[in-house]
């Protein structure tokens, strides 16, 4: 697989988001299934694996550590702090320096490693100046526990403030044909500062893959049930876009998921998609997108189809939206 630059690292042009194996979309897969997906990704040339303390409240880091620790020199390891389960068992956002230090220690233990290659602040804790949280991450770099620093779901303004404290290697935010918000300012800021942009949910939590036609089939605990775009009426409206997209995919000779990921790869060399999946077949499908070439006329058709105004509803409910610090298109 071709590689992209991620700070001092050269990683596969498509990475693997590991969240799905332990978190968010219903019951997690078995340990055996998770191991099979991780090892297959490594075997297929994936060299960027992305996890977080939040995913499965530590279970995902434990899985990644158990399976991939014997192969540690073969890949770049990314994890995140700033959201985790506290002593009362509740999900919290906490960017205080002491908390970041403690969370990192816990992650290192679960991941069975001495150093995390790329350590993100998962969410900016708005009760703590971003300079203080990034300063704590910088301390981890000086201690040799972290090699580089990233931010997740932040605005261009916050990125610049953070970068003034310590170089930011990557920004991770949702980005796909269905979610174009990074195009407002963050993509340009990343280019100017020399930071990579890591795109999570590149197939829009399954929407752009085309396999989810009826949201009523989602697991009762699936986080998509609480997202505005996945309510039955909004989802039905958005599904209309897929028919035209399917025509384009047919003409190109690829699947919908491959078209979605290929579109991202054509947006800039500093963009690295990290699709997640629990299926080896879907993993192979996603990775094959690296070979899909899209002529300018196809890119223009996709851009015209998926304008921000064509998308029905926002990506988060009001509570979750208040937790992010991203530029948003006007309603």
N, C-alpha and C positions, 0 to 999 in steps of 0.2 A: 504494500500500500504506500502511496505517496505520503510525504510528511509536511507538516506546517510548523512554523516557529512559534513556540510558546515560551517567551522569555529566554532563558538559557537552554531550554529543551527543544528537541525536535520530536514531535509526536505525530501519530497517524492522523491523516487529514479528517478522519471520522473517529471520534472516541466513543466510549460506552458510559452512559449514565446508569449507575447501578441501583438507583432508588427502587425501580419497579420490582426488584427481587425481594424486597423486604417491607415495602411501605406504599401507602396511598391508594392503590387500586384494588382493594379487597384483600382476601387472604393471601399472605406471602407464599411464594413457592417453597417446596421442600428444600432442605439443605443440598440434597443430591441434584435437584434441578438447577439450583443457583450455581453450584460448582460446575455443572456441565456448561452453562452459558458463559461463565467467566473464563473457563479454560478454553472454550471454543473461540472466544473473542481473541484471547492471547495467541492462539494457534493461527488465527486468520490475519494477524499482524496489527491488531489494535494495541496501541502503546499509551493510551490515556484512559485511565479508569477514574471515575468521579463518584464520590460518596459523600456522606455528611453524618455528623453526630445525630441529627434529627431522624434520619431514615431508620424506621423501626426502633427508634430510641436507642441507638447503639448496635442493634442487631445487624445492620448492613455493614458497618465497619468491621464487626466481628467476622462476618462471612467473607468479606474481601480479604481480611487479614489471614484467616485460616487457609483460604484457597490459594491466594497469590503470594503470600510471604516467601515461599520457596523459589519464586521467580522474580523477586524484588528488583533485580538489576535490569530486567527486560522492559520495564514500563515506567511511566510517570504517574505518580499517585497524587490525586487531588482529594481533599476533604474540606469540611466547613465547620466553623464554630458560630456561635451567636444565637442559634436556636437549639434547644435541647429539652429534655425532661428534667425538671427540678426534683428536689427531694420529696416533694409532695405528689409527684407523679404527673405534674401538669406541664404542658408545652409552654415554654416561655422564650421571649426574646431578651437577651441580656448581653450587652456589649461592654460591660465594665472590664477593665484590665485584669483584675484578679480572677474573674470568671473565665475570661479567654485563656489565661494561663492554665487554669484547672481543667478546662474542657480539652485543651490540647494534650495535656498529660493523659487524660482518659482515652483520647483518640489514638495516641501513640501505642498505648497498651493494647487496645482492641485490634489495631491494625498490624500489630506485631512488627513494628519498625522503629528505628531510631530517629527517622526524619520524614516529614511529609513534604513532598516536592512543591506543591501549590496548596496554600491554605487560605480559604476564602472566609471573609465575614459574611455569613449567610444572609443576614439582614442587618441593616444599620439600626441600632437601638437609638431612637431619636431622643432619648433622655440622656444620652452620652455624646459629647462632641465626637464627630468622626475622627478628628485628630487624635483623641485619646485612645479610641479603639485601635486605630492603625498604629499608634505608638506601641501598644501592647503587642500587636502582631510583629512589629519591627524588633521588639525585644526577643521574641521567639526566634527570629532570624539570627540575632546576635548570639543566642544561646545554642544555635545549631540544631534546633528542633524542627525548624521550618526553613525551606530554601527560598521560596518566593511567596508573595502575598497577592490575593485576589479579593474582589468585592462582588457581591451578588445583588441584583435588583436595585441599582443606584442610578441617580441622574448624572448628567455630565458635570454639573456643578459640584456635586459631592465627590465624584471621581477626581476632579482637579484638586480639591482641597486635600483629599487623601494622598494623592500623588506628590503633593508638596512636602508631605511628612516622610514618605517612603515610596520608592518606585512600585507602581501597581503593575503586575505582570499580566493580569487578565480580569475582565469583567464578565460575569455570567448572568445572563438574563434570558427570559423566554423570547424566542424569535422564530418566526415562520411566516409563510404566506398569510396565515390567519392572525398573526400578531406582529405588526409592523412598527410598534412604538420605538424600538431602538434606532430607527432611521431618523427620528426627530433630531437627535443630538449625540447620543452615546457612541454610535458607530464612528462618527467623525472624530469625537474626542479620543477614542481608543487609537485611531490612526495617528492622530497628532502626538500622542504620548508614547506611542510604540507598544501599546498593550494589545494583547489578543482579545478577541471577543468570542466567548464560548456560548453557543446557542443551545439552551435546553428546550425540550419539547419541540423539536424540529418538525414533527408530524402532528403537532397540535393535540397532544394527548390522545392520539388515535384518530382524530377527525379526518386528517388529511390522508390517512392510510386507506380510508374508504370502507373498512370492515365494520364499523359501528354505525348501524342504520337506525337502531331503536334504543334510546337511552334507558328505556324501562328494563332492559336486560342487564344494566350495570349492577354490580354487587351493592348490597345495602350500605356497606362501609366505604364505597368508592368515593374519593374526594370530589370527583367530577359532579356528583349529585348536588353539591353545594355551589357550583360555579354557574353564573348566569347564562353562559353560552350553551350549557348542557341541559337547561330546562327544556321540556318537550317542545314547546312552541318556538323558542329561539333556535333550538337545534334543527327543527324541521325547516325553518327559514334558511339557515346556513347550509343545509344539505343541498339546496338548489345550486350552489356554487360548484359542487363536486361533479355534476353532470358535464359541465363545460370543461372542467379540469381533466376529467376522464378522457374526453376527446383528444386533448392535447397529449396526454400520456400515451394514448394509443398511437398517435402520429409519431411521437418520439421513439416508441418501442420500449417503454419501461413501465413500471408500476406507479401508482399514485404516490406511494411512500418514497420511491426512488426519485420521482420528479420533485417532490417537496425538498428532499435533502440536496439534490443536485442544484436546485434554485438557490439554496443558501450558499453552497460552495461557489457559486458564480457571483455572489455579492461582494467578495473581497477575500484576498489571501489570508487576512488576519482573522477570518471567521472559521471556527471549528465547531461543527455540530456534534452533540453527544446524545443521540437517540438512546432510549432505554427499551428493553424488551425482556420478556421471560421465555421467549421462543427462539431456538437456534435457527429455525427456518426464517423467521422475521429478521434475525440478526444478519444472516447472510444476505437477505434482500436489502437491508439498509446499507450494508457495507458496499454492495455492488453499485450504489449510487455514485461512488467516487469515479466510476468510469463513464458516467452519463454526460454527454456534452450537449449543451443547449445553445442554439444559435440566437443571436440578438432578437430575431422576430418572435421566437418562442418566449423569451424572457419578457418581452414587451407585452405579449398576450397575457401572461400570468400576472404581471403587474397591473394591467388594466382590469383583470377579473377580480383580483383580491385587493381592491382599494380599501382603506380603512372604513370608508362610509358604507361599503357593501357588507360589512360584518355586523351581524345582529348581536348586540349586548357586549358587555365588557368581560374581561377574563376572570376577574375576581369579584366576590361580594364585597360589601362596604367594609367589613371588618378586615379581611385579608388585603384589600386595596390600601387601607390605612397603614399597613405594615411595610409597604414598599415605597421606594423613593425614585420612581421612574417618571419620565415625561409621558404625558398621555395626550392622545388626540382629543380635540374638543368634541363633545357629544353632539 
